[in-house]
Structures are given as C-alpha cells and as structure tokens.
Amino acid sequence: MLDKEFTYYESQKKQLFEKYPEKFIYIVENTVFGPFDTKEAALADALKEHEAGTFLLQQCLEEDQLMMRFHSRVSFSPHVQIH
C-alpha cells in the first residue's frame, strides 16, 4: 500500500535528514514534496492534489530519533473502562 514510498524513504533517509532536518515531507512514488514546518502543513498541501492513502507523510529525523505512530479510526472514551 505505500511500500514503494516507504522503501524510497528508507533508502534516502540519511540524505533527506541532511537536507531537511526535522522538517516534514511527503512522498508520492519517488517524488519528495516539501519541506514543511508542521505535519498539518504537509498534510494540507498533499491533500490538494493527492487522495488520502496515496502518499507517505514523514518527518525527517536522525536514525536515533525515529518514532513510530499508528493512526486508527478507533477512539476510546476516557470514561469507559476496558476489562
């Protein structure tokens, strides 16, 4: 599903960090768009011409700064206890 974009990012992440340290970019196939100061700015720009799910939005971080985020449409109420 975004395998091509993720593979491209992984192969270029060192160069992308050197060029855009801690900035946000998005990738469509092997094309990089950006940089942007915030993920919201990157997302807004990407959605102007691309459908959600067709691009990889990524912050350019050093190897030891990498974070993993998972987005889901599931939400939990803070007042509900799960047993």
Z-matrix of the N, CA and C atoms (Angstrom, degrees):
N
C 1 1.442
C 2 1.516 1 110.53
N 3 1.168 2 129.55 1 -46.63
C 4 1.460 3 127.45 2 167.87
C 5 1.518 4 108.53 3 -129.86
N 6 1.312 5 114.40 4 29.59
C 7 1.465 6 120.23 5 -176.98
C 8 1.524 7 111.87 6 -59.06
N 9 1.317 8 116.26 7 -43.09
C 10 1.465 9 120.86 8 -178.16
C 11 1.530 10 110.30 9 -62.08
N 12 1.338 11 116.12 10 -45.57
C 13 1.462 12 120.75 11 -179.32
C 14 1.525 13 111.35 12 -66.67
N 15 1.333 14 116.70 13 -41.91
C 16 1.461 15 119.64 14 -179.61
C 17 1.526 16 111.02 15 -67.12
N 18 1.316 17 117.09 16 -41.36
C 19 1.465 18 121.06 17 177.27
C 20 1.520 19 110.42 18 -60.89
N 21 1.328 20 116.36 19 -42.15
C 22 1.462 21 120.21 20 178.09
C 23 1.532 22 109.86 21 -62.85
N 24 1.331 23 117.26 22 -47.02
C 25 1.467 24 120.54 23 179.21
C 26 1.529 25 110.45 24 -58.15
N 27 1.319 26 117.21 25 -48.06
C 28 1.467 27 121.33 26 -179.17
C 29 1.531 28 111.16 27 -58.33
N 30 1.321 29 116.79 28 -38.85
C 31 1.469 30 119.74 29 -178.12
C 32 1.527 31 112.42 30 -75.50
N 33 1.332 32 117.00 31 -19.27
C 34 1.465 33 121.57 32 -175.61
C 35 1.525 34 114.05 33 -116.38
N 36 1.338 35 118.77 34 3.90
C 37 1.464 36 119.93 35 -169.16
C 38 1.525 37 114.19 36 -60.86
N 39 1.305 38 118.32 37 -34.92
C 40 1.468 39 119.72 38 178.61
C 41 1.528 40 110.38 39 -64.61
N 42 1.319 41 117.03 40 -47.27
C 43 1.460 42 121.15 41 179.65
C 44 1.530 43 111.15 42 -65.87
N 45 1.329 44 116.51 43 -39.08
C 46 1.461 45 119.74 44 178.42
C 47 1.516 46 111.74 45 -64.49
N 48 1.340 47 117.22 46 -39.68
C 49 1.461 48 119.96 47 177.19
C 50 1.531 49 110.75 48 -64.67
N 51 1.325 50 116.51 49 -41.70
C 52 1.468 51 119.66 50 179.32
C 53 1.533 52 111.37 51 -62.81
N 54 1.315 53 116.36 52 -35.79
C 55 1.462 54 120.97 53 -177.73
C 56 1.538 55 112.36 54 -84.35
N 57 1.337 56 116.79 55 -36.44
C 58 1.472 57 122.05 56 -175.20
C 59 1.533 58 111.35 57 -130.89
N 60 1.316 59 120.07 58 58.96
C 61 1.472 60 120.57 59 -174.96
C 62 1.529 61 113.09 60 -58.24
N 63 1.322 62 114.51 61 121.73
C 64 1.468 63 124.83 62 176.47
C 65 1.530 64 114.20 63 64.30
N 66 1.322 65 117.42 64 10.52
C 67 1.466 66 121.99 65 175.93
C 68 1.528 67 109.11 66 -88.40
N 69 1.312 68 115.42 67 166.39
C 70 1.460 69 121.37 68 177.29
C 71 1.520 70 109.36 69 -102.21
N 72 1.316 71 115.47 70 143.10
C 73 1.454 72 123.39 71 176.59
C 74 1.519 73 107.64 72 -135.52
N 75 1.327 74 115.99 73 167.36
C 76 1.456 75 118.71 74 165.75
C 77 1.519 76 107.63 75 -134.89
N 78 1.314 77 113.93 76 152.50
C 79 1.467 78 121.16 77 -174.56
C 80 1.518 79 109.20 78 -124.68
N 81 1.324 80 115.36 79 131.07
C 82 1.459 81 123.08 80 172.94
C 83 1.522 82 105.36 81 -121.85
N 84 1.328 83 115.98 82 116.76
C 85 1.453 84 122.81 83 -171.92
C 86 1.529 85 107.62 84 54.35
N 87 1.328 86 120.02 85 -115.62
C 88 1.467 87 120.95 86 179.11
C 89 1.523 88 111.95 87 -112.86
N 90 1.326 89 116.84 88 25.41
C 91 1.453 90 121.34 89 -179.74
C 92 1.524 91 109.50 90 -109.40
N 93 1.330 92 115.83 91 128.52
C 94 1.464 93 122.28 92 -179.64
C 95 1.523 94 109.19 93 -99.43
N 96 1.327 95 116.58 94 132.59
C 97 1.458 96 123.50 95 176.99
C 98 1.524 97 108.80 96 -115.89
N 99 1.310 98 116.23 97 137.44
C 100 1.453 99 120.18 98 178.48
C 101 1.499 100 109.79 99 131.29
N 102 1.292 101 117.23 100 -167.76
C 103 1.464 102 128.45 101 16.01
C 104 1.531 103 111.93 102 -91.19
N 105 1.342 104 114.72 103 164.31
C 106 1.449 105 123.66 104 177.70
C 107 1.525 106 108.45 105 -130.18
N 108 1.326 107 115.62 106 148.34
C 109 1.467 108 120.09 107 -179.77
C 110 1.521 109 113.01 108 -76.32
N 111 1.340 110 116.67 109 -27.52
C 112 1.466 111 120.10 110 -178.53
C 113 1.523 112 110.13 111 -131.13
N 114 1.329 113 115.61 112 156.93
C 115 1.462 114 119.12 113 177.10
C 116 1.521 115 110.42 114 -67.92
N 117 1.351 116 116.74 115 -30.72
C 118 1.456 117 120.21 116 178.58
C 119 1.527 118 111.25 117 -64.61
N 120 1.329 119 116.78 118 -40.35
C 121 1.464 120 120.80 119 177.87
C 122 1.528 121 110.92 120 -65.80
N 123 1.322 122 116.22 121 -41.49
C 124 1.470 123 120.53 122 178.49
C 125 1.521 124 110.65 123 -64.37
N 126 1.321 125 116.35 124 -43.60
C 127 1.464 126 120.66 125 -179.75
C 128 1.521 127 111.12 126 -64.68
N 129 1.321 128 117.67 127 -44.46
C 130 1.466 129 121.20 128 179.48
C 131 1.525 130 110.67 129 -60.07
N 132 1.322 131 117.10 130 -42.21
C 133 1.460 132 120.59 131 179.01
C 134 1.523 133 111.15 132 -66.23
N 135 1.317 134 116.45 133 -43.98
C 136 1.468 135 120.64 134 -178.85
C 137 1.523 136 111.17 135 -61.47
N 138 1.329 137 116.60 136 -41.08
C 139 1.464 138 120.10 137 -176.56
C 140 1.523 139 113.49 138 -72.58
N 141 1.324 140 117.37 139 -10.87
C 142 1.468 141 120.17 140 176.09
C 143 1.521 142 111.25 141 -65.53
N 144 1.349 143 116.81 142 -34.47
C 145 1.463 144 119.76 143 -174.58
C 146 1.529 145 114.66 144 -128.22
N 147 1.333 146 116.57 145 -5.28
C 148 1.471 147 119.37 146 -176.01
C 149 1.526 148 109.87 147 -132.06
N 150 1.315 149 116.20 148 145.11
C 151 1.453 150 120.89 149 177.17
C 152 1.524 151 109.91 150 -75.53
N 153 1.321 152 115.73 151 147.46
C 154 1.462 153 120.31 152 174.89
C 155 1.525 154 108.59 153 -56.47
N 156 1.310 155 115.77 154 138.76
C 157 1.463 156 120.79 155 -179.16
C 158 1.511 157 114.06 156 91.07
N 159 1.349 158 117.51 157 -1.42
C 160 1.466 159 119.83 158 -179.08
C 161 1.519 160 112.24 159 -110.54
N 162 1.335 161 116.97 160 7.51
C 163 1.463 162 121.14 161 179.71
C 164 1.525 163 109.34 162 -143.96
N 165 1.319 164 114.33 163 156.15
C 166 1.457 165 121.65 164 177.71
C 167 1.517 166 108.11 165 -105.64
N 168 1.330 167 116.71 166 119.93
C 169 1.457 168 121.73 167 176.74
C 170 1.524 169 107.03 168 -98.67
N 171 1.327 170 116.44 169 128.60
C 172 1.459 171 120.36 170 -171.44
C 173 1.515 172 110.92 171 -144.84
N 174 1.337 173 116.52 172 139.88
C 175 1.459 174 120.67 173 170.03
C 176 1.522 175 107.20 174 -91.09
N 177 1.325 176 116.23 175 135.52
C 178 1.464 177 121.38 176 -179.32
C 179 1.521 178 108.90 177 -83.44
N 180 1.314 179 115.63 178 104.50
C 181 1.458 180 122.48 179 -177.35
C 182 1.517 181 110.49 180 -122.29
N 183 1.343 182 114.59 181 157.06
C 184 1.459 183 118.96 182 173.34
C 185 1.517 184 108.42 183 -68.07
N 186 1.295 185 115.87 184 160.40
C 187 1.461 186 122.03 185 -176.90
C 188 1.531 187 112.07 186 -52.23
N 189 1.320 188 118.13 187 -43.48
C 190 1.460 189 120.20 188 -176.44
C 191 1.530 190 113.03 189 -81.14
N 192 1.315 191 117.99 190 -1.52
C 193 1.454 192 121.99 191 178.29
C 194 1.526 193 112.06 192 -102.70
N 195 1.301 194 117.56 193 -0.09
C 196 1.454 195 119.96 194 -173.31
C 197 1.524 196 111.71 195 -61.55
N 198 1.327 197 114.77 196 137.34
C 199 1.453 198 122.38 197 177.70
C 200 1.517 199 108.06 198 -122.35
N 201 1.316 200 115.73 199 153.91
C 202 1.454 201 120.06 200 174.31
C 203 1.515 202 107.79 201 -115.15
N 204 1.321 203 116.37 202 130.35
C 205 1.455 204 122.05 203 176.72
C 206 1.513 205 107.64 204 -126.26
N 207 1.307 206 114.85 205 138.17
C 208 1.449 207 120.50 206 177.51
C 209 1.519 208 107.72 207 -121.41
N 210 1.310 209 115.94 208 127.14
C 211 1.456 210 120.69 209 -179.54
C 212 1.518 211 109.05 210 -106.40
N 213 1.306 212 115.16 211 136.62
C 214 1.449 213 120.94 212 -178.64
C 215 1.517 214 109.05 213 -139.26
N 216 1.290 215 116.43 214 156.71
C 217 1.460 216 120.72 215 175.68
C 218 1.522 217 111.04 216 -86.67
N 219 1.300 218 117.12 217 0.73
C 220 1.466 219 121.73 218 179.36
C 221 1.514 220 108.42 219 -83.67
N 222 1.321 221 116.37 220 135.58
C 223 1.460 222 119.80 221 175.17
C 224 1.516 223 108.97 222 -131.12
N 225 1.302 224 114.87 223 152.04
C 226 1.450 225 121.16 224 -179.21
C 227 1.509 226 109.17 225 -120.02
N 228 1.307 227 116.02 226 138.69
C 229 1.456 228 120.79 227 175.70
C 230 1.517 229 108.10 228 -80.18
N 231 1.327 230 118.11 229 137.32
C 232 1.462 231 119.73 230 -179.80
C 233 1.520 232 112.78 231 -68.18
N 234 1.335 233 117.19 232 -10.84
C 235 1.457 234 120.69 233 -177.50
C 236 1.533 235 112.71 234 -99.17
N 237 1.299 236 117.44 235 -0.03
C 238 1.452 237 121.46 236 -179.86
C 239 1.500 238 109.39 237 -100.31
N 240 1.311 239 116.41 238 130.21
C 241 1.456 240 120.07 239 178.07
C 242 1.524 241 108.97 240 -97.87
N 243 1.300 242 115.17 241 132.26
C 244 1.461 243 121.24 242 179.13
C 245 1.521 244 107.45 243 -103.08
N 246 1.345 245 116.61 244 126.58
C 247 1.469 246 121.15 245 -178.66
C 248 1.496 247 110.49 246 -106.44
